[in-house]
C-alpha cells in the first residue's frame, strides 16, 4: 500500500521541486500541494470527516507556509489530527529549531536544499509512526498494510523438516493475494532460497549490515525482484560473511522491510544466531516447523525451551507447524502441541514429497502444480495466519482457501504465458 504524502508549500517553485522529489520515492503517492495553512487544515478536516483512513500518512510543511507560522501550524495539525506524521522542511538545521519542531509535534525535519536520501528516511519514519498510531486507534481492518507490515519468521526444529519450502510458499501465497511481500533468507550460513527459486544475485543481507541508515534506495539496491513478484533479500554466498549480520543490523533490516512491505517472511533456518534471535523476537508471528517423529519433536522442544530461557519468545507465543503429517503416524499434532507447550497451526502439511521432487531439483519451487496437496496446505496456512488479503478469504475456510488461492495464482500465470506466446 503506497504512502500518501501531502505537501504544504506556498512558493510555486518550491512546491514543484518538493512534488517532483517525493514522486521519486518508492511506494509514495503524492497529493497536489496546498498553498497555505488554512487550506491544509481544511483539507485534513474534510478527509478526517470521511474516515480516519482517508488522511495522508505524512504531511510536509515548508518553513515559509503562511499565514500561520510553520511551527504553530505543526502544533495545530498534531493536536487535531494525531494520526498524521508531520515533517518540517527548513533551511535552518540548528539544534534550537530541531528541538522547537519536536516540541510542536513534528516527527522529523528535512533541511534545504532537499536531498533524496534524507527526505526518504524522514518520510518513511513518519509513515511508520502514523500507521502505528492508527493501529492503536483501531482504524480499519487492514491496519497491517503499508508501513508497519506483518513480520513472520519460519524456523526449523532441525535440518530437513521443510523450513525453506514453508517460508517460500507462505510468501508466494501472500503475493498471489495482491500483497507486497519480502522473502528474507536469514539462514546466514546455509541459506538456499536462491537455489529453490533459481536466482543468482550478488547482493545479500551482509551488504546491509554495515549501513547505519537503511534508506529505501539502499534497500532497493539490495533486493532482487523475482519473476513471481516477490522481493528477495538473500543470505550471503560466502557463509563466513554471515557473521557480519549482528543482532543490531538484523533489527535495523527487519524494521526497514516492515516499513516498506505489507508482509515480510524470514527463513531463519535451524541454527540460532544473534541475528535470527533478534528476528524471532521482533516477529508478529514465529513459526516452528517440525515433522511428526521422535527426533524432530525432541528438537522442537529444545528450541522452544531455548527461546524461553533466552527470553526471545515464550512457548505460548510461538506456533508449531507439523510437516509431512500422516494419519497413520503415532505422533499426532495434538501430542506435539502438548509436548512443546506452543500453539498449534490449524493446518498440517501432508507427507507428499514426490509432489515436490521435480520442482525442487529444477530450482522452480514456485512452479509447484496447483493440484499439489502440499501447496494447498501451505497456502491455507498463509490464510490462517492472515497473510492473504481479506477479499481472497471471504466465505471460505481452511483448506478451501488454499485451493482457491492456488487456482487464482495459476490462472494469472497461465494468462501471462498466453500473452507472452501471442507476442
ABEGO torsion letter per residue (X at the ends): XBBBBBBBBABAAAAAAAAAAAAABBGBBBBBBBABAAAAAAAAAAAAAABAAABBABBBBBAABOABBAAAAAAAAAAABAABBBBBBBABABAAAAAAAAAAGBAEBBBOBBBAAAAAAAAAAAAAAAAAAAAAAGBEAAAABEBGBBBBBBBBABBGAGAAAAAAAAAAAAAAAGBBBBBBBABAAABAAAAAAGBBBABBAAAAAABABBBAAAAAAABBBBAAGBBBBBBBABAAAAAABBAAAAAAAAAAAAAABABBBBBAEABBBAAAAAAAAABABBBBBBBBBAAAAAAAAAAAAAAAAAGABBAAABBBBBBGBBAABABBAAAAAAAAGBBBBABBBBBBAAAAAAAAAAGBAAABBAABAAAAAAAAAAAAAGABBAAAABGBBEAAAAAAAAAAAAAAAAAAAAAAAAX
